[in-house]
Amino acid sequence: MLVDNHNRTINYLRLAVTDRCNLRCNYCMPAEGINFVKNDKLLTIEELKQLAEILVRQGIDKIRITGGEPFVRKDLMVLLRYLTTLDGLKDISVTTNATLIGPYIDELKALGIKDINVSLDAIDKTTFERITRRDQYDTVHENLIRLISEGFNVRINFIVLEGQNEQDIIPILKVMQHYPVSVRFLEEMPFNGGSKSFQKIKWDYKAILEHIAESFPKYKKLEAPSTSTSINYQIEGHQSTFGLIPSFSRTFCGSCNRLRVTAIGDVITCLYGSPKVNLRDIIRGAEGEKGVEAAILKAIGTRAKTGFEAQEEHASVFDSSMTSIGG
């Protein structure tokens, strides 16, 4: 079992497989993109498998595959097939923009990997294309409907962006009310490759809830695990639910059970903090698995108590792009 220096049990790994993405969302990176790392700096599939096995041995029982866009990586399914064989791993999930997942839906279902988070920041096509800077709306919509209709546990992640997509909050709830999905509204974070900076936001989780309540006053709060980052609700008469994630307000730090490993092997114990150690160099060196185990324990033992504390220790944190941090 992994327990940090604040007595929080860490059982959830967000494992990035690439820093590359085929979209250019304006809240994530500049229009020209970022300097993606060279392939030899990325963890190989074999190294990712090895790290996953080590961490599961140490007590991780939930792994979410992130990127970048995970399905940019052609050998992703090799890793996913392997993860399904790990004893002790109870939950495998994927976060995707749903542009490239289509050809893999059947195998994902056969493997039992049915928890899929779809990043979708607009239900209107014009708004979607303006935010993503790409013409992929129809593909995303088709794959999203297919995932829902084939029984996947779909959660839609919608980042509320001031002046860009507030007008889509109510429409996306209206569209999804007939489906068993969760629409989760996230506060914007300034991880955009340094293209924008801010110290406060208009659309915090309270403002988002107030906006929804104006159109849907009859809603109820749902129970959620203590480690959940999402405050969940259901509108009367809706099959869907909605959630609010205070990713900028950081109200959930006290129960944080997450660990991140980036595509280059950096261990990040808080989204707002600096990398603690690089596992790629260790796993490729003489120390091997024992060195990795020791490095993880050391990183877990020096976690910041909150995201605000982590940010104080990492002044340049907002120069990073979410695609390089690991989603």
N, C-alpha and C positions, 0 to 999 in steps of 0.2 A: 504494500500500500504506500502511495505517495502522499505525504502530509507536509504542508509548507510550514514556514516559521510563524504563521498566524493560526495554526491548527486547522487549516482548511484542507480537506481531502481532495486531491487532484486525480480525477478519473476520466477526464475528457480531453482528447487530443485533437487539435485542428492541424491537419497535416497538409501542407501545400505541396503540390507536385510540379508546379511551374509558376513563373512570374509573368508569363505571356498571356495576352488576351486578344481576341479578335474584334472586340469593341473598343471604343475610345471614350468612355463615359466622362463627361466634363467634370464631375466631382471626384474622379479617381486619378486622372492624369491629364497632362496638356494634350492638345490636338495632335501634336507630332509624336506623342507617346513618350516613353522613358527609355533610358539605356538599359535594355534587358540584358541579363547576365549571359555569358557565353555558356554553351552546352556543357563544357567540361567542368563548370562550376556548379551545375545542378546536381542534386542527388540522383544517382541512377535508380532504376526500378529495383535492382537487387539491394541497393543501400536503403531505399525506402522500406522494402520488405524487412530488412534486418532491423532497422530502427523501430518499426511497428512491433516486431516480435519482442524486442527488448522492453519497450514501454508497456506492452500488455503484460509481460512477466512482472513488471514493477507495479502493476495495479491499474493501468488504463483499461477501461472496458467499453469506451465509446470513442470511435474515431470518425471525424468528419473530414472528407477530402475536399480541399479548396485549391484556389489558384491565386492569381490569374484565373483563367478559365481552364478547369481541369481537362476537358475533352480536347483542348488544343494538343495535348500530349497523346500521341498515337498509341503508346503502349500502356495507357492507363488501365485497361481492362485486365492486363496481366497482374497488376498490383491488386485490383479489386477481387479478382479470383482468389488470390493468395490470402487476402484478409479474411475471407469467409471460412478459411480452414483453421484460423487461430483459436485455440481453446481459451476461453476467458473473455473473448471479445464479443460483447452482447449486441452492440449497435454499430452499424456502418451506414454512413450517410454521405451525401454529396451536395455541395453548393455549386450551382451552375447558372450561366446566363441563358441556357436552353437553346442556343443556336446550333450546337453540334451534337446534342445528345440523341437525336432521332435514331440513328442506326444502332444504338446500344440499348434502347429501351427494352427490347425483348430479353436480352441476356441479363440485364440488371434485374428484371422481374424474376427470371429463372434462378438467379443467385440469391434472391431474397433481399436485395438491396432496394428498399422501397421508400426510404426517407429522402426526399429530394427537396432542397430549397432552391427556388427559382428567383433570381434577381430580376425584378421587373418594376421599373420606377415610373411607369405610365401605362394607362390603358388606351390612351389616344395615340394613334399611329404617328401623327406629326410631332407630338411631344416626345414620344419614344425616340424617334430618329434625331431630333434636335439634341437630346441628352446623350445618346449613344454615339452620335456622329456616324451612324451606319444604317443601311437599309436592310434590317433583319427582322422587322416586326412580324411579318407573316409567318416566318419560320418559327419564331419564338411562340407565337400564338398557337400554331398548329401542334408543336411539341408539348406545350402546356396542357392543351385540351386532351391530347393523347395520354399524357401522364395521369391526369385526373380520371379519365374514363377507364383506364386500365388498373385503377385501384391503388396507385401510389399515394403515399402520405405526403401531400404537397403543401409546402409553406411558401408563400410569395413574400419576398423581401422588398419593400418599397421605401427608399430613402426620400424623406420629404425635403425638397430643395426650394428655398425661398425664391419666389419669382419665376419658378420653372414648372413645377408640377402640382402645386397645391390644389389646382382645379380638378385634378384626377383622383383625389382622395375619396370623395363620395361616389363618383362613377365606378371606381374599381370595386368598391363594396357592393354596389348595386349589381354589377355583372357577376360577381362571385357568390352572391347570396344563395344561388341555387346549387352550389357545389360544396362538397365536404373538404374545404381547404381552409387554411389560416392565412389571412392577409396581415402581415406584420409591418408596421410603420416604424422606421428607424430615424432617429435624429441624425442630422448630417454631422460628419466628422471631417476635420481639415487634413485628411491623409490624401492629398491630391498631387503629390509630386512638387509641392511648393508653388502651385499655380494660383492659390488663393489662401488667405489667412483670415482667421476671425477668432475672437475671444468669447463671443456669445452667439446664440441663435434665436431666431424668432419662433421657429417651429420646434419647441421642446415637447416632450411627451404630454405635458399638461395641456398645451395649446392644441395639439393634435386631437386629444380626447374631447376638448371643448368644441372643436370644429365638427367632429363626428356627431356629438350629442345634439347639435343644432338640427341636424337632419334626421337623426335616429335617437330620439330621447329615451326610447325603451330598450335598455340594454342591461346586462348583468355581468358582474365580474365573475370569472371562473377561477377555480383553484389551480394552482401550479406548483411544481416542485420548488423547494427552497433555493435550488441552484439555477432556476430559470432566469434568463435575462429579459424575458418578455412578460409584461403584465397583460393578461388575456381577458377578453370580453366576448360576449355573444349578443347580437341584436335580436330582439324578439322577431320570430318568423323566419330568421335566416338559418340556412343549413351551415353556412360558413361561420368562422369565428374571426376576430381580429385581435392583434396584439400590438403593444407599444414597447419599443426597446429604447431605453434611455442611454444610448451609446455615448452621447456627449455629456449628459448629466451625471452618468456613472453612479446610479443609485444601488446597483447590485454587487458592488465590489466585495461586500462582507461575506458573500456566499460563493465567490468565484471558484469554480472547480476546473478551470481550463488552462491548458498549456498549448502553445503554438510552436511548431517547427516549420520554418520557411523552406522554400524550394532549394535554397543553398545550404540548409542545415543549421541556420541560426535558431537558437532556443529563445523564445520570447514569452516571458511569464506574465506580461501585461501589455495590452495593445498600445498603451501610451508610454511604455518603457523601452529602454535600449536592449538589444540582444545580450543575453547573459554569456553565451558560449557558442562556438560553432562545432557541431557534431560531425560535419563532413570531414573536417581535417582530422578529427580523432578516429573516426571509423576507417579512414584511409591510412592511418598511421599505425605505429607499433602497438598502441594501447588497445585498439580494437574494442570489443564489446564491454570489457571491464572498464575501460576508460569512458565509454559512453554512459554506462550506468552511474559511475561516480560523478560525471559532469552534470547529469540530470538531477541527481540528489543535491548537488551543490547549488544548482540554479533554483530548485524548488525551495531550498533553505534560505534563500536571500530575496524573496519576493517583496515587492512594495505592498503596503497594506491596502492602498487605494490607487485608482488611476490618476488621481491628482498628485499623490506622492510620487508615483512613477514619472509623471510628466515633469515634476520639479528636478528630477535626476537626469532628465534627457531633454535638454533645451531645444535640440534640433529635430525632435520627433516628427514635427509636421512637415518637414522637408521630404518625408517618405511618401510613396504612393501605396494605397491599399493593396494593389496588385503585387507589390514586392514584399509587403508585410505578411500576407497570407490570408486575407479575407476575414 
